[in-house]
Amino acid sequence: MTVRWGFLGAGWIATRALAPAVHAATGAELVAVAARDPDRARRLEPTGRVHSSYAELLDDESVDAVYISLTNEVHAKWSIAALEAGKHVLCEKPLAMTAAEVDAMVATSTRADRLLVEASWYRWHPRTRLAEELVASGALGRVTEVEAAFTFDGPLAGNYRLEVDRGGGALYDVGCYAISAALWAFGSRPNSVVATQGLGPTGVDLWTEAELSFSDGLARIRAGVAEPPLQRLRIDGELGSLEMTDAPYTSWRDDETTLVRVDGAETHTQRFAPTDAYRLMVENVSAAIRSEPAYVVPLAQSRDTAAVIDACFTSTRSGGTPTNVIGPAA
């Protein structure tokens, strides 16, 4: 069975990354696109219809699964609408703006018996998959410390990243990558968070720093959207350390990557050929829809990422006081 994909939105990521990924993927077909600009939607080259409204695409019976690349404040709204329409959903990161929104999305996914996946695409890169497997296998022993940072200096004028109500700011945009890395490294939700932020003229956080306290250790997070570019992921454990030494969150088609693991006195360096993690994401999600063996980002981790973001904002607004990370209702 070929999974027939429909896109809500035809922006940069959909055009440059996801549409080519679906076209190149095995077991997937891009059949429909909905966008405000029909010409831009056509450039994604769907095999079926271009829709003038998102609701119209959700009514399209030729669509099995929906990829949502809209701005952050409507991720929950359109994911829930797509699930209720009987579509599987792959939604851009962050999955939603609050943990409460994620809870509502997960509940709808369960009722509709449809797959819901956060498109945190770096998680499908072979280097990330190996790193997760090494940590989970105990190769580093008990994890004690994580350093995770993602900053860049992008053109923000006229961009939704400067709008508070649309989910702008560093924490939502790139902090979710670093937070998710800390979560899979420790394999649990942190107990509490202490965070500070630098706000820009529009009220969004231009940078966020946070310390996440886990039962066994600490993660230090840095996110920024108006700073010199930096990507870092280092995981320390009782028996060794692991580091992605180049672009841990954005390695793409032309990027060779390296994973360095220190084990006692020995250093193990593994190099990875360029790969399209977006295509791997599409293929795995499509396989999961077909009930075949596949990897998808666990919804519990997506929910915990949102809960940590909630706690970061709460801590900052209360002057940097420690704030508990709230789990889902029992």
Backbone torsions as a table, in degrees:
resi	resn	phi	psi	omega
1	MET	NA	125.6	173.8
2	THR	-87.9	126.1	178.9
3	VAL	-78.9	126.8	-176.1
4	ARG	-96.9	115.6	-173.7
5	TRP	-97.8	142.4	170.0
6	GLY	-123.6	142.3	-177.8
7	PHE	-108.3	133.7	166.8
8	LEU	-100.6	106.0	-177.3
9	GLY	105.5	145.0	-179.3
10	ALA	-135.8	42.5	179.9
11	GLY	-80.3	-161.9	-171.7
12	TRP	-60.0	-49.6	-176.0
13	ILE	-65.5	-42.7	178.8
14	ALA	-62.4	-41.0	-175.6
15	THR	-75.7	-47.0	-172.7
16	ARG	-86.8	-27.5	-172.1
17	ALA	-115.7	-57.0	-170.2
18	LEU	-76.7	-41.8	178.8
19	ALA	-61.8	-48.5	174.9
20	PRO	-59.5	-34.6	179.7
21	ALA	-64.9	-44.2	179.0
22	VAL	-65.8	-42.4	179.0
23	HIS	-61.1	-33.4	-178.2
24	ALA	-87.7	-16.2	-172.3
25	ALA	-74.8	150.3	171.0
26	THR	-84.5	133.2	176.0
27	GLY	80.5	19.5	-179.9
28	ALA	-142.1	149.6	178.6
29	GLU	-144.5	134.0	175.8
30	LEU	-88.8	107.5	-173.8
31	VAL	-103.6	-21.6	-174.9
32	ALA	-154.8	149.0	176.6
33	VAL	-137.4	136.7	173.5
34	ALA	-116.7	129.8	-179.7
35	ALA	-157.2	158.5	178.0
36	ARG	-67.4	-29.1	-179.9
37	ASP	-107.9	102.6	-177.2
38	PRO	-59.4	-35.6	179.8
39	ASP	-64.3	-40.7	178.5
40	ARG	-66.5	-36.9	177.6
41	ALA	-63.8	-40.1	180.0
42	ARG	-63.5	-29.9	-179.0
43	ARG	-66.1	-15.9	175.0
44	LEU	-78.6	-8.5	174.0
45	GLU	59.7	52.9	173.3
46	PRO	-67.9	150.4	179.3
47	THR	-80.3	-15.2	-179.7
48	GLY	-115.3	-124.8	-168.0
49	ARG	-95.2	152.4	165.2
50	VAL	-102.9	125.7	-176.5
51	HIS	-105.1	147.3	-179.4
52	SER	-89.2	-8.6	178.0
53	SER	-143.2	152.9	178.7
54	TYR	-66.1	-39.4	-179.7
55	ALA	-61.7	-36.5	179.3
56	GLU	-63.5	-40.1	178.5
57	LEU	-65.8	-38.1	-180.0
58	LEU	-66.1	-21.4	176.0
59	ASP	-86.8	-5.8	-176.8
60	ASP	-74.5	113.5	-176.2
61	GLU	-71.7	-11.9	178.7
62	SER	-81.4	-6.5	-176.4
63	VAL	-99.5	125.4	176.6
64	ASP	-93.9	-37.5	-173.0
65	ALA	-139.0	148.6	-176.3
66	VAL	-120.2	132.6	170.9
67	TYR	-103.1	128.5	-174.9
68	ILE	-113.2	117.2	-179.7
69	SER	-123.6	35.7	-179.2
70	LEU	-85.1	175.3	-179.6
71	THR	-67.2	158.0	-165.6
72	ASN	-58.6	-33.7	-172.5
73	GLU	-70.9	-13.9	179.5
74	VAL	-112.7	8.9	177.1
75	HIS	-57.3	-48.0	-177.7
76	ALA	-65.4	-47.1	-177.1
77	LYS	-55.2	-51.5	-173.8
78	TRP	-81.4	-26.2	173.2
79	SER	-64.9	-45.6	178.7
80	ILE	-62.9	-42.1	178.9
81	ALA	-62.3	-41.4	-179.7
82	ALA	-67.4	-42.6	178.1
83	LEU	-62.2	-42.9	178.7
84	GLU	-65.1	-25.9	176.9
85	ALA	-83.2	2.9	177.4
86	GLY	87.7	16.1	-179.7
87	LYS	-100.2	144.9	167.0
88	HIS	-73.7	154.7	-172.8
89	VAL	-132.5	129.4	166.8
90	LEU	-115.5	111.0	-173.1
91	CYS	-114.2	137.6	-179.9
92	GLU	-56.6	156.5	174.4
93	LYS	-78.1	152.9	-14.7
94	PRO	-68.2	148.0	-174.4
95	LEU	-54.5	-38.0	176.1
96	ALA	-158.3	175.8	-175.7
97	MET	-86.8	-16.3	178.3
98	THR	-144.2	160.3	175.8
99	ALA	-64.5	-33.9	178.5
100	ALA	-62.4	-39.5	176.8
101	GLU	-64.4	-42.2	178.0
102	VAL	-61.4	-41.3	178.6
103	ASP	-58.5	-41.4	178.9
104	ALA	-66.0	-38.3	178.8
105	MET	-66.7	-43.2	179.8
106	VAL	-64.5	-40.7	178.3
107	ALA	-62.0	-40.6	178.4
108	THR	-66.9	-41.1	177.6
109	SER	-59.1	-41.7	179.8
110	THR	-66.3	-45.5	-179.9
111	ARG	-63.3	-40.2	-176.2
112	ALA	-82.2	-10.7	-176.3
113	ASP	56.1	47.9	179.2
114	ARG	-128.9	149.3	-177.7
115	LEU	-75.0	137.8	174.3
116	LEU	-127.6	124.1	-175.8
117	VAL	-136.8	136.9	173.1
118	GLU	-82.5	130.9	-176.5
119	ALA	-84.5	54.9	175.1
120	SER	-82.5	80.2	-159.8
121	TRP	-62.0	-28.3	-178.7
122	TYR	-62.5	-20.2	-178.1
123	ARG	-67.6	-19.3	179.9
124	TRP	-93.4	-5.1	179.4
125	HIS	-65.7	137.7	-178.1
126	PRO	-56.4	-32.8	177.9
127	ARG	-66.0	-44.2	178.7
128	THR	-64.8	-42.3	180.0
129	ARG	-60.0	-43.0	179.3
130	LEU	-66.2	-41.7	179.3
131	ALA	-59.4	-45.1	178.3
132	GLU	-61.1	-42.1	-178.6
133	GLU	-66.3	-40.1	179.2
134	LEU	-63.3	-45.7	-179.9
135	VAL	-63.6	-45.7	-178.1
136	ALA	-65.1	-29.2	-178.9
137	SER	-77.4	-9.6	-178.4
138	GLY	88.8	14.2	-178.6
139	ALA	-60.9	-28.7	177.9
140	LEU	-97.2	0.8	-171.3
141	GLY	72.6	-156.2	178.3
142	ARG	-69.8	125.2	178.5
143	VAL	-71.3	132.9	-176.8
144	THR	-117.3	-25.8	-176.1
145	GLU	-154.7	141.3	175.4
146	VAL	-131.4	134.4	169.9
147	GLU	-115.0	120.0	-177.3
148	ALA	-136.1	123.8	-178.6
149	ALA	-140.3	144.0	174.3
150	PHE	-147.8	109.2	177.1
151	THR	-133.0	152.9	174.3
152	PHE	-154.9	164.5	179.4
153	ASP	-118.3	88.9	-172.7
154	GLY	-102.8	164.4	174.3
155	PRO	-73.6	108.1	-173.1
156	LEU	-101.6	-16.8	-176.9
157	ALA	-58.6	126.9	179.4
158	GLY	75.6	8.5	-176.3
159	ASN	-101.1	145.3	-179.8
160	TYR	-61.5	-18.1	178.9
161	ARG	-61.4	-14.9	177.7
162	LEU	-96.6	3.2	-175.9
163	GLU	-108.3	117.0	-178.6
164	VAL	-59.3	-46.9	-173.9
165	ASP	-68.1	-16.7	-179.9
166	ARG	-102.3	11.9	177.2
167	GLY	80.8	32.9	178.8
168	GLY	-78.7	177.2	177.4
169	GLY	104.1	166.2	-173.0
170	ALA	-68.3	-39.5	-173.8
171	LEU	-63.5	-46.5	178.0
172	TYR	-69.4	-39.9	-170.4
173	ASP	-74.4	-51.3	-176.7
174	VAL	-124.5	-18.5	177.8
175	GLY	-62.6	-30.5	-179.2
176	CYS	-62.3	-31.0	176.3
177	TYR	-64.0	-52.6	-176.8
178	ALA	-63.4	-40.4	178.7
179	ILE	-63.5	-43.9	-179.2
180	SER	-61.9	-35.8	178.9
181	ALA	-64.6	-41.6	177.3
182	ALA	-62.5	-37.3	-178.5
183	LEU	-66.6	-46.9	-179.5
184	TRP	-73.3	-26.5	177.7
185	ALA	-66.8	-45.4	179.6
186	PHE	-82.9	-21.3	179.3
187	GLY	71.7	22.7	-178.9
188	SER	-159.5	171.8	175.0
189	ARG	-85.6	137.8	176.9
190	PRO	-66.4	157.2	178.0
191	ASN	-79.8	-40.9	-177.3
192	SER	-151.0	166.3	-176.8
193	VAL	-136.4	139.9	167.8
194	VAL	-121.4	125.4	-174.1
195	ALA	-137.3	150.4	171.0
196	THR	-133.1	153.2	-177.1
197	GLN	-139.9	152.8	169.3
198	GLY	-110.4	116.5	-175.4
199	LEU	-93.5	142.2	175.6
200	GLY	-89.4	179.7	-176.9
201	PRO	-58.8	-27.8	-179.0
202	THR	-88.7	-3.9	177.9
203	GLY	98.4	-7.5	177.1
204	VAL	-79.8	157.1	175.9
205	ASP	-78.9	118.4	173.8
206	LEU	-78.9	-25.0	171.8
207	TRP	-150.0	151.6	174.2
208	THR	-136.9	133.6	169.7
209	GLU	-117.7	138.9	-178.9
210	ALA	-146.2	147.0	169.2
211	GLU	-113.2	123.8	-179.6
212	LEU	-104.2	118.8	-178.0
213	SER	-96.3	116.1	176.7
214	PHE	-102.8	168.3	179.8
215	SER	-60.1	-33.2	-175.0
216	ASP	-105.9	-4.2	-175.9
217	GLY	175.8	-159.0	-170.3
218	LEU	-136.9	141.2	171.9
219	ALA	-117.3	133.1	176.7
220	ARG	-107.8	125.0	-172.9
221	ILE	-117.8	139.0	172.2
222	ARG	-136.6	130.5	176.8
223	ALA	-132.9	138.8	179.3
224	GLY	-155.0	145.4	178.9
225	VAL	-119.4	5.6	178.3
226	ALA	-142.0	45.6	-175.7
227	GLU	-136.4	164.0	173.9
228	PRO	-55.3	142.9	-176.3
229	PRO	-64.4	133.7	177.5
230	LEU	-152.2	131.0	168.9
231	GLN	-130.0	130.3	-177.6
232	ARG	-146.6	138.1	170.1
233	LEU	-147.5	111.2	177.2
234	ARG	-129.5	132.9	-179.1
235	ILE	-122.2	122.0	178.8
236	ASP	-108.9	138.1	176.5
237	GLY	-132.8	178.2	-178.7
238	GLU	-65.4	-26.5	-175.6
239	LEU	-107.7	-3.5	-178.2
240	GLY	165.6	-169.1	-178.8
241	SER	-139.6	163.8	-179.0
242	LEU	-141.5	137.6	179.9
243	GLU	-144.7	134.4	168.5
244	MET	-90.8	112.0	-166.4
245	THR	-87.3	-7.0	-179.0
246	ASP	-149.0	123.4	174.7
247	ALA	41.6	63.5	-178.6
248	PRO	-62.9	-22.3	-174.0
249	TYR	-107.6	-12.2	-173.8
250	THR	-133.7	18.2	178.6
251	SER	-64.7	130.3	-171.0
252	TRP	-132.9	-148.3	-165.9
253	ARG	-58.7	-39.2	-172.5
254	ASP	-104.4	7.7	-171.5
255	ASP	-99.9	117.0	165.9
256	GLU	-76.6	141.8	-174.9
257	THR	-131.1	163.2	-175.2
258	THR	-135.6	140.4	173.2
259	LEU	-120.1	123.7	-178.4
260	VAL	-113.4	125.2	177.5
261	ARG	-122.6	126.8	177.1
262	VAL	-103.1	124.3	-176.9
263	ASP	-128.8	97.3	-175.3
264	GLY	65.1	-123.2	-179.1
265	ALA	-90.2	-3.1	-175.7
266	GLU	-103.3	145.0	175.4
267	THR	-116.9	124.8	-180.0
268	HIS	-108.8	122.9	-179.7
269	THR	-116.6	123.5	178.8
270	GLN	-121.3	128.8	-178.5
271	ARG	-105.8	145.2	-177.3
272	PHE	-121.7	134.2	177.4
273	ALA	-68.6	158.8	176.3
274	PRO	-55.9	141.0	179.7
275	THR	-148.7	157.0	178.1
276	ASP	-100.6	96.1	-179.0
277	ALA	-66.2	-25.7	175.1
278	TYR	-63.0	-43.6	178.5
279	ARG	-63.7	-42.5	178.4
280	LEU	-61.5	-38.0	177.0
281	MET	-61.8	-48.5	-179.4
282	VAL	-61.3	-43.7	-178.3
283	GLU	-66.0	-40.8	-180.0
284	ASN	-68.9	-43.3	179.2
285	VAL	-65.1	-40.4	177.6
286	SER	-61.9	-41.8	178.1
287	ALA	-64.0	-40.5	178.8
288	ALA	-63.4	-37.4	177.2
289	ILE	-62.1	-34.4	178.3
290	ARG	-82.5	4.9	-178.1
291	SER	64.6	29.8	174.8
292	GLU	-94.5	160.2	177.0
293	PRO	-59.4	129.5	-176.8
294	ALA	-164.4	160.5	174.6
295	TYR	-102.0	133.3	168.6
296	VAL	-135.0	151.1	178.2
297	VAL	-61.8	126.0	-179.0
298	PRO	-60.5	132.1	179.2
299	LEU	-60.2	-31.2	178.6
300	ALA	-61.7	-36.5	178.2
301	GLN	-72.3	-37.6	175.9
302	SER	-62.7	-39.6	178.8
303	ARG	-67.2	-40.6	179.0
304	ASP	-66.5	-35.6	175.7
305	THR	-58.9	-45.6	178.6
306	ALA	-63.4	-38.2	-179.9
307	ALA	-66.9	-37.1	176.6
308	VAL	-66.5	-41.5	176.9
309	ILE	-60.5	-44.5	175.0
310	ASP	-53.8	-48.1	-176.6
311	ALA	-66.1	-35.1	177.6
312	CYS	-61.3	-47.1	179.3
313	PHE	-63.7	-42.0	-179.9
314	THR	-64.0	-43.5	179.5
315	SER	-61.9	-44.0	-179.5
316	THR	-62.3	-45.2	-177.1
317	ARG	-68.3	-18.7	178.7
318	SER	-102.6	20.6	175.1
319	GLY	82.7	23.8	178.3
320	GLY	81.7	25.7	178.4
321	THR	-80.8	150.8	176.7
322	PRO	-59.3	134.8	-176.9
323	THR	-128.9	129.8	179.1
324	ASN	-67.6	146.3	175.3
325	VAL	-94.6	118.5	-171.5
326	ILE	-87.8	128.2	176.1
327	GLY	-83.6	173.6	178.6
328	PRO	-65.9	156.4	177.1
329	ALA	-63.2	143.7	-178.9
330	ALA	-67.2	NA	NA
